[in-house]
Amino acid sequence: MSDQIESVEDFSARAKAWLEAGGLPARKTSADPREARPQGDSEHETDGLALWQRQRELQKMLFAGGFAGLCFPKEYGGQGLSRAHQAAFDDLSVNYEMPLLLNVPSLAICSAMLLDMGTEEQKQKYVRGAISGELILCQFLSEPSGGSDLAGLLTRAQRDGDTYIINGQKTWSTNAFAADFATCLVRTDWDAPKHRGLSMIIVPVHDAATHMNRVQMVNGSMEFCEEFFTDLVVPAENLVGTENDGWTVGQRQLFYERQAVGGGSAYTSGRAPDRGSRTGLTIEEVARKVGKDKDPATRELVGWAHAQDTVNHQLIKRITVGMTSGEYPAMASSMMRLAHAEIPQQKMDMMFDIAGDQAVTSLPEGDGFLKSIGVSYLMRQGASLGGGSSEMSRNMISERVLMMPREYAADRDVPFKDVRRGR
Ligand SMILES: Cc1cc2nc3c(=O)[nH]c(=O)nc-3n(C[C@H](O)[C@H](O)[C@H](O)COP(=O)(O)OP(=O)(O)OC[C@H]3O[C@@H](n4cnc5c(N)ncnc54)[C@H](O)[C@@H]3O)c2cc1C
């Protein structure tokens, strides 16, 4: 076969035939939208290991069919195709079961970062492993001392021959319980200023030296984890990039995180039928369900929500093109990240308003359809924290895109061991 990239039309015909021939199981449809909801998009659904086993199986099916990692290079298990091929596949696969939970962070954040920054061996093991469904990656970045000031992290790694010994604590690690390895940012030099003494190391998630707790969220979900490392020994070959240059590696990872969370990643595959709203419901479905679809004020809200979605899709396209052409700096991904927090939050508020008291009461006939809006409402704020907070996104837009003066930092250029920290 020649190296010429298959046309999107030929690819689509091939993908359609494969899907129709049973390449992937058809997505369950149901009168109750919660059952037809994409996996992992609502409360409690991501908590069970059986679901994660299913995600691995689906990824293996994609891989066996030649449809995994479409935009990843072929040498690491991908297909070397373009965003246009991926977009076509997203449309075609919308009614099939897809391993959507593996998109973020395993593929679109951790694997994408390793593709840029990892050694050949790391790419063969972890990127190929994630694409083929053999392993799942997660992120160990945030610590109890604060996620916004990531460079102020306290988990330490000490070099000991050809190993690192890691001690400390990470928190808010999404779905770490289901993962195999994590990209873990640690401090390796306490004499250097905070950004210059960090290293990124790939660590096993399940190890006798790591104690993991599941953390319950306000909606009851247990997807968050926290990890305590006591003399965790990791081979030195797991270092990504160079020692003490972990900030560069971390920045790359955060770039991919903003892109993924903002909806502009080339490395996610598949999409939810409702384009990923937290409830799994569209705003017009809610309006119809409560009999307000003829109400002029409600119709205005529905129209507004659609306009915002259109603006958001255009924003993602515009920024992606701008970053690819060099017109925008990489930090412009913060704009998508911000929009992806603000717009769904506003839509969530509208759904909650439209659903009214039915969003917080359990109906006698057991219709949880509207109640799921109330539960999701409790989680609305998560969108402005995960992947970096909205305030930090605004800081980045002002300082790194608009080049306004940088925020004062008392610890800049101070050896980290001398930086004053809270108790
Ligand atoms: C859904 C979700 C998934 C997540 N998944 C992961 C994961 O997989 N791995 C991981 O490591 N972490 C994860 N996180 C953690 C996330 O990265 C942090 O919550 C985030 O970086 C904010 O850190 P923090 O919660 O410690 O808040 P803090 O940093 O303590 O901030 C508290 C508040 O102060 C504001 N603030 C702080 N500094 C400034 C400043 N300089 N200027 C203006 N405002 C400021 C913040 O915006 C925020 O509102 C996840 C979080 C969520 C909600």
The ligand as a MOL file (V3000), in Angstrom:
LIG
                    3D

  0  0  0     0  0            999 V3000
M  V30 BEGIN CTAB
M  V30 COUNTS 53 58 0 0 0
M  V30 BEGIN ATOM
M  V30 1 C -13.4410 17.3690 37.4840 0
M  V30 2 C -12.0150 17.5520 37.9400 0
M  V30 3 C -11.0510 16.6510 37.5050 0
M  V30 4 C -9.7240 16.7770 37.9400 0
M  V30 5 N -8.8140 15.8330 37.5520 0
M  V30 6 C -7.5320 15.9350 38.0050 0
M  V30 7 C -6.5810 14.9110 37.6620 0
M  V30 8 O -6.8910 13.9300 36.9970 0
M  V30 9 N -5.3170 15.0390 38.1320 0
M  V30 10 C -4.9280 16.0950 38.8930 0
M  V30 11 O -3.7550 16.1550 39.2550 0
M  V30 12 N -5.8140 17.0810 39.2510 0
M  V30 13 C -7.1060 17.0090 38.8180 0
M  V30 14 N -8.0290 17.9590 39.1810 0
M  V30 15 C -7.6110 19.0500 40.0640 0
M  V30 16 C -7.5590 20.4020 39.3560 0
M  V30 17 O -6.4410 20.4590 38.4930 0
M  V30 18 C -7.5260 21.4590 40.4450 0
M  V30 19 O -8.7760 21.4160 41.1160 0
M  V30 20 C -7.3000 22.8480 39.8990 0
M  V30 21 O -6.0160 22.9610 39.3320 0
M  V30 22 C -7.4650 23.9140 41.0170 0
M  V30 23 O -6.6830 23.5750 42.0970 0
M  V30 24 P -7.3150 23.4940 43.5570 0
M  V30 25 O -8.5620 22.7140 43.4960 0
M  V30 26 O -6.2410 23.0050 44.4780 0
M  V30 27 O -7.7170 24.9740 43.9250 0
M  V30 28 P -6.7270 26.1240 44.3930 0
M  V30 29 O -5.5180 26.1360 43.5620 0
M  V30 30 O -6.5640 26.0280 45.8680 0
M  V30 31 O -7.5850 27.4070 44.0430 0
M  V30 32 C -8.7440 27.7780 44.8070 0
M  V30 33 C -9.4020 28.9570 44.1170 0
M  V30 34 O -8.4930 30.0730 44.1080 0
M  V30 35 C -8.3430 30.5640 42.7820 0
M  V30 36 N -6.9670 30.9880 42.5360 0
M  V30 37 C -5.8530 30.3430 42.9170 0
M  V30 38 N -4.7540 31.0080 42.4960 0
M  V30 39 C -5.1930 32.1080 41.8370 0
M  V30 40 C -4.5420 33.1870 41.1540 0
M  V30 41 N -3.2140 33.2650 41.0860 0
M  V30 42 N -5.3200 34.1290 40.5800 0
M  V30 43 C -6.6830 34.0670 40.6430 0
M  V30 44 N -7.3610 33.0600 41.2830 0
M  V30 45 C -6.6260 32.0990 41.8550 0
M  V30 46 C -8.6730 29.3800 41.8820 0
M  V30 47 O -9.0820 29.7980 40.6170 0
M  V30 48 C -9.7800 28.6740 42.6550 0
M  V30 49 O -11.0250 29.2840 42.3770 0
M  V30 50 C -9.3610 17.8450 38.7960 0
M  V30 51 C -10.3360 18.7560 39.2210 0
M  V30 52 C -11.6530 18.6060 38.8170 0
M  V30 53 C -12.6870 19.5730 39.3190 0
M  V30 END ATOM
M  V30 BEGIN BOND
M  V30 1 1 1 2
M  V30 2 1 2 3
M  V30 3 2 2 52
M  V30 4 2 3 4
M  V30 5 1 4 5
M  V30 6 1 4 50
M  V30 7 2 5 6
M  V30 8 1 6 7
M  V30 9 1 6 13
M  V30 10 2 7 8
M  V30 11 1 7 9
M  V30 12 1 9 10
M  V30 13 2 10 11
M  V30 14 1 10 12
M  V30 15 2 12 13
M  V30 16 1 13 14
M  V30 17 1 14 15
M  V30 18 1 14 50
M  V30 19 1 15 16
M  V30 20 1 16 17
M  V30 21 1 16 18
M  V30 22 1 18 19
M  V30 23 1 18 20
M  V30 24 1 20 21
M  V30 25 1 20 22
M  V30 26 1 22 23
M  V30 27 1 23 24
M  V30 28 2 24 25
M  V30 29 1 24 26
M  V30 30 1 24 27
M  V30 31 1 27 28
M  V30 32 2 28 29
M  V30 33 1 28 30
M  V30 34 1 28 31
M  V30 35 1 31 32
M  V30 36 1 32 33
M  V30 37 1 33 34
M  V30 38 1 33 48
M  V30 39 1 34 35
M  V30 40 1 35 36
M  V30 41 1 35 46
M  V30 42 1 36 37
M  V30 43 1 36 45
M  V30 44 2 37 38
M  V30 45 1 38 39
M  V30 46 1 39 40
M  V30 47 2 39 45
M  V30 48 1 40 41
M  V30 49 2 40 42
M  V30 50 1 42 43
M  V30 51 2 43 44
M  V30 52 1 44 45
M  V30 53 1 46 47
M  V30 54 1 46 48
M  V30 55 1 48 49
M  V30 56 2 50 51
M  V30 57 1 51 52
M  V30 58 1 52 53
M  V30 END BOND
M  V30 END CTAB
M  END
